[in-house]
């Protein structure tokens, strides 16, 4: 649930209701009280607008915009979590399957995978040419030094990313 967005909408509605209520109140006073002047009522409306409506509306708009940004971040995090879950449960996942599951383009899936690697959340290998993600723990990669794609010998010399010299698959390992 996106509470920032909801709070923003509520504040905007409240500020609008305050403005309308103040307008009705000042119009009623102008019609019923002999000492009420148009200038005084307009001044009262301006003060309500400046002191209540603008601040409440501004905070509401800010929360609404921030809530939308938060919603986008949460949506991206859900997609990344889905990728991790698919790879961890299936062991080997085709990027096109991930793209279908996420209703995303392959480029977006590749960007999400690279983001997961950058956050040290994905450890495994990927063959970008064939579009296959492999789940494999770093300790297993270090122990057997075999490419999960072709079985070729890996040389663990990089900093978190090793490219298989035989098939070109990139192997991502968690570095501490």
ChimeraX attribute file (.defattr): number of C-alpha atoms within 10 A of each C-alpha:
attribute: neighborCount
match mode: 1-to-1
recipient: residues
	/A:1	6
	/A:2	13
	/A:3	13
	/A:4	20
	/A:5	21
	/A:6	14
	/A:7	17
	/A:8	23
	/A:9	18
	/A:10	16
	/A:11	21
	/A:12	22
	/A:13	15
	/A:14	17
	/A:15	22
	/A:16	18
	/A:17	13
	/A:18	17
	/A:19	19
	/A:20	13
	/A:21	12
	/A:22	17
	/A:23	17
	/A:24	12
	/A:25	14
	/A:26	21
	/A:27	16
	/A:28	12
	/A:29	16
	/A:30	16
	/A:31	12
	/A:32	10
	/A:33	9
	/A:34	8
	/A:35	8
	/A:36	15
	/A:37	14
	/A:38	13
	/A:39	9
	/A:40	13
	/A:41	18
	/A:42	14
	/A:43	13
	/A:44	15
	/A:45	19
	/A:46	14
	/A:47	12
	/A:48	17
	/A:49	19
	/A:50	12
	/A:51	11
	/A:52	16
	/A:53	20
	/A:54	16
	/A:55	15
	/A:56	22
	/A:57	21
	/A:58	15
	/A:59	16
	/A:60	24
	/A:61	18
	/A:62	14
	/A:63	21
	/A:64	23
	/A:65	15
	/A:66	16
	/A:67	19
	/A:68	14
	/A:69	14
	/A:70	16
	/A:71	17
	/A:72	12
	/A:73	12
	/A:74	13
	/A:75	12
	/A:76	13
	/A:77	14
	/A:78	13
	/A:79	21
	/A:80	20
	/A:81	15
	/A:82	15
	/A:83	23
	/A:84	18
	/A:85	12
	/A:86	19
	/A:87	22
	/A:88	17
	/A:89	10
	/A:90	12
	/A:91	13
	/A:92	19
	/A:93	19
	/A:94	16
	/A:95	23
	/A:96	16
	/A:97	14
	/A:98	22
	/A:99	18
	/A:100	12
	/A:101	13
	/A:102	16
	/A:103	12
	/A:104	13
	/A:105	14
	/A:106	16
	/A:107	11
	/A:108	13
	/A:109	21
	/A:110	17
	/A:111	12
	/A:112	18
	/A:113	21
	/A:114	15
	/A:115	14
	/A:116	18
	/A:117	18
	/A:118	13
	/A:119	10
	/A:120	15
	/A:121	16
	/A:122	25
	/A:123	25
	/A:124	26
	/A:125	27
	/A:126	27
	/A:127	21
	/A:128	13
	/A:129	9
	/A:130	12
	/A:131	15
	/A:132	19
	/A:133	27
	/A:134	23
	/A:135	22
	/A:136	20
	/A:137	16
	/A:138	19
	/A:139	12
	/A:140	11
	/A:141	20
	/A:142	13
	/A:143	9
	/A:144	11
	/A:145	16
	/A:146	16
	/A:147	26
	/A:148	23
	/A:149	21
	/A:150	13
	/A:151	13
	/A:152	14
	/A:153	14
	/A:154	19
	/A:155	14
	/A:156	16
	/A:157	9
	/A:158	10
	/A:159	10
	/A:160	18
	/A:161	18
	/A:162	19
	/A:163	20
	/A:164	23
	/A:165	13
	/A:166	13
	/A:167	14
	/A:168	16
	/A:169	23
	/A:170	21
	/A:171	26
	/A:172	27
	/A:173	25
	/A:174	18
	/A:175	10
	/A:176	5
